[in-house]
């Protein structure tokens, strides 16, 4: 089998596309979670693990695991960061730009090369090979190339929604954007040959380690509100 990242013929691991630590909030006391679709003919499924497939060799899996370990510490309070709140904005400082940006890019790239139905709407075209080379060389690139704008989600004050949705492609300010929802965050990846300008370059992760997140309620996000409404009306929410 050929590893999707290094392109070498090696034994492949069952690799996650979205890292396993991002599923933690979904699990019940038996380490199961519901996979919910708003489609009429689909059924809810109980799963024990996040979506995986044979994709990466041990060496490349280990490369991504290092990025994921760091990201899990950032998200779970294991890294000392400077944080302040200004209205609906949370401003974080002290993030390792290279490691966290490579984590972000690895999720985007894996979704594009994945054969799983959940990620069928992510197709990076020629950008897929550019990102493969960057990831193989631990090259995070510029903040404004393949940058990610993040929104923190709340259901009610203090409650983070345990929700993973199928990524979709949209146009934002004339740029192809892939929207992911996992880990209580909306991740908007901008994929274009041009670099991002104002205002996006002020709110995505900077090389200095500064990241700005806007906190949004789920009911303010039209696609999330629509999904929950349709799934609920069809009795598909567990």
NORLINWO-V928641 format. One record per residue. N is the residue number from 1. SS is DSSP state (hx for helix, st for strand, lp for the rest). Layout:
# NORLINWO-V928641
N:SS  N:SS
This chain:
# NORLINWO-V928641
1:lp  2:st  3:lp  4:lp  5:lp  6:lp  7:lp  8:lp  9:st  10:lp  11:lp  12:st  13:st  14:st  15:st  16:st  17:lp  18:lp  19:lp  20:hx  21:hx  22:hx  23:hx  24:hx  25:hx  26:hx  27:lp  28:lp  29:lp  30:lp  31:lp  32:lp  33:st  34:st  35:st  36:lp  37:lp  38:lp  39:lp  40:lp  41:lp  42:lp  43:lp  44:lp  45:st  46:st  47:st  48:lp  49:lp  50:lp  51:lp  52:st  53:st  54:st  55:st  56:st  57:st  58:hx  59:hx  60:hx  61:hx  62:hx  63:hx  64:hx  65:hx  66:hx  67:hx  68:hx  69:hx  70:hx  71:hx  72:hx  73:hx  74:hx  75:hx  76:lp  77:lp  78:lp  79:lp  80:lp  81:lp  82:st  83:st  84:st  85:st  86:st  87:lp  88:lp  89:st  90:st  91:st  92:st  93:st  94:lp  95:lp  96:lp  97:hx  98:hx  99:hx  100:hx  101:hx  102:hx  103:hx  104:hx  105:hx  106:hx  107:hx  108:hx  109:hx  110:hx  111:hx  112:hx  113:hx  114:lp  115:lp  116:lp  117:hx  118:hx  119:hx  120:lp  121:lp  122:lp  123:lp  124:lp  125:lp  126:lp  127:hx  128:hx  129:hx  130:hx  131:hx  132:hx  133:hx  134:hx  135:hx  136:hx  137:lp  138:lp  139:lp  140:lp  141:lp  142:lp  143:lp  144:lp  145:lp  146:lp  147:lp  148:st  149:st  150:st  151:st  152:st  153:st  154:st  155:lp  156:lp  157:lp  158:lp  159:lp  160:lp  161:lp  162:lp  163:lp  164:lp  165:st  166:st  167:st  168:st  169:st  170:st  171:st  172:st  173:lp  174:lp  175:st  176:st  177:st  178:st  179:st  180:st  181:st  182:st  183:lp  184:lp  185:st  186:st  187:st  188:st  189:st  190:st  191:lp  192:lp  193:lp  194:lp  195:lp  196:lp  197:lp  198:lp  199:lp  200:hx  201:hx  202:hx  203:lp  204:lp  205:lp  206:lp  207:lp  208:lp  209:lp  210:st  211:st  212:st  213:st  214:st  215:st  216:st  217:st  218:hx  219:hx  220:hx  221:lp  222:hx  223:hx  224:hx  225:hx  226:hx  227:hx  228:hx  229:hx  230:hx  231:hx  232:hx  233:hx  234:lp  235:lp  236:lp  237:lp  238:lp
